[in-house]
Amino acid sequence: MLNIQDLRAGIEEKEILRGINLEIRPGEVHAIMGPNGSGKSTLASVLAGRSDFEVTGGTVEFMGRDLLEMSPEDRAREGLFLAFQYPVEIPGVSTTNFIKTAVNEVRKHRGEEPLDAVAFLKLMKERMKLVQIDQSLLSRSLNEGFSGGEKKRNEIFQMAMLEPKLAILDETDSGLDIDALRIVANGVNQCRGKDNAFLVVTHYQRLLEYIVPDYVHVLYKGRIVRSGTKELALELEEKGYDFIKNELETADQA
Amino acid sequence: MSQTIIDRIAEQQATLPARDGFLAEFTGRSMADFRRMGIPAAKHEEWKYTRVGGLFRPELGFGSGISVTASDIDPHRLPGHEEATELVFVDGRYTPSLSNIRHSEKELAVMPLAEAASGAYADRVRADLGHSAAYHPDGIQALNAAFAGTGLFVMVHKGIRTEHPVYIYSIADSRTGYVFAQPRTLFLVEAAAQVTVAQHYITLGGGESFTNEVFELCAAQDAVVDYVKIQDEGPKANHVGTTHVRQTGRCLTNAVTISLSGRMVRNNLNMVMEAAHGESHMYGLSLLNGETLVDNHTIVDNVQPHCQSNELYKAVLDEASTGVFNGKIFVRKDAQKTNAYQSNKNILIGEKASANTKPQLEIFADDVKCSHGCTVGRLDEEAMFYLRARGLGETSARALLLHAFAVDILDRIGHEPLRRHVDRRVSQRLAFDFEDGQ
């Protein structure tokens, strides 16, 4: 589904991703962990097509196509979804109308008829339950005045509506209390299936107690330095990121 | 400006009605003022951006007015017109034969200004006509006043709360040549009366026109006035319009000014708050492209204490368009406890677009709250990325954000069918069909 080969990207002169290799197959959940500044959010942004970053090398194949050649909207239409770390507040844009427009853009791309008002409402009601999001929130302007938890729930709600093939969750746990975290994780788990995949970017192991990954990767200084199963996350939690740093430095010296 | 053109204007003016009585004296005096003051040059501070000198060219004509039919107007009628009163100006002349007065005589008095000036409303015309001149001591204002003989008089009677709006269409028929039009209206809203009045400017044919309008409105105690100006003329239309609102009693007046097209557009809007505890709101939206210039000049004159005014003007400037906002607030020495707010927000889309903004506060009282602010920016890149990352194309993401920028002005149009109409026009202009409602 997603195949990243030696991906290098940066901002201006500074290289942040220094050769990422990663393969994600349908049905898998991958977690990317790492200390602050390791390049986790940059990876999420580059995959979603944020133009602030310049890709300087490597390839990314998504559903058999060259992802890096595609506009952000085409990536979304092809089934890539980024749950933002900081969802943008957009006053004057109704959340419901926005989601309806987005859903129908994706449907159009797939050659499907747009959903009519009734069908859309039905789908919305069903998916709202997944993240326990309230109707009143959706009739407000997009993310405007939403609490941190409400914004993250809204992200997962949009994900549930758009049914992406690959969802990238960029520090979705940041700023969430334990109840909100559980609700968000529960929503994600209900969207898991054999045909779709997740890339969960997080600083803490906490989220992974609820969204149990198949693979855990540790990102450090723009490279994946360790890959393993969910036990790796537990080890990181126990020992901190320092043990990885120390290990690497010892290896460098050897 | 050559003497020949002045003489031709004077000749034309002399053919108009109102050859005796107050109106004759008023128009005659105004013609003399026009000759004396002439056309404002670019060095005139108030006319720095709106350069009207070049519009006074030999080929200017006064239009015949007779070639316009009701079916020419049909495509431009505003929503719910079947029940509204529709008043029509053709080439600057109020034209009763094309107008439809659908309110009863108990609700509205509508007649040519010349008839009002010599009949039952003579005293009111004498008292209220020309009040705006003191705020615009220039030749352009005087020129319009000189043509008041073909103007319109409307009165909303005391205590009448009109359900249906009054629509005023100003039509410039450019099919027969370069039109030079001077529409004039005196609109009185009596005590405790309520009305929605909308002005709509239309160009027939693709030719050039120059409309120089003065609309004077007087609102009495406890009146509620919703005024909407929709300026949606042809690409070669030039427009100078003065809307002068005077609160003679404590009342509420709202004005929404929408500018969508034209070559050069000057919107003067005055709110004169002569009674204590008055409230006024002034909103403006300009959506500009090409080389269009829209110059919004507003004046809020606080004469009495405890008045509130609120002003928000927004502009979206594409291509090589220019937006000007000049907001004056006067607080006279007796106008203590005045609250006056002013804000101007601009989004520049075009590389060659520009926004000019100038707040002017002249405060002679010591216990007042006045504020002004201005922003000029580009479209929010972060918001653009968010929308595109959800599958919206660049064009629709941009249109959605611009619509969101415009919507808090559109929401100020209280009359729902009119709001939806303007919203549709704005959405069309943003090349975007965003579904309304749920």
Interface residues (C-beta under 8 A of the other chain):
Chain A: A48 G49 R50 S51 S71 P72 E73 R75 A76 R77 F81 L82 F84 P87 V88 I90 P91 G92 V93 T96 N97 F98 K100 T101 A102 E105 V106 H109 A117 L121 S139 S141 Q158 L162
Chain B: D380 E382 A383 F385 Y386 L387 R388 A389 R390 G391 L392 G393 E394 S396 A397 L400 L401 H403 A404 F405 A406 V407 D408 F434 E435 Q438
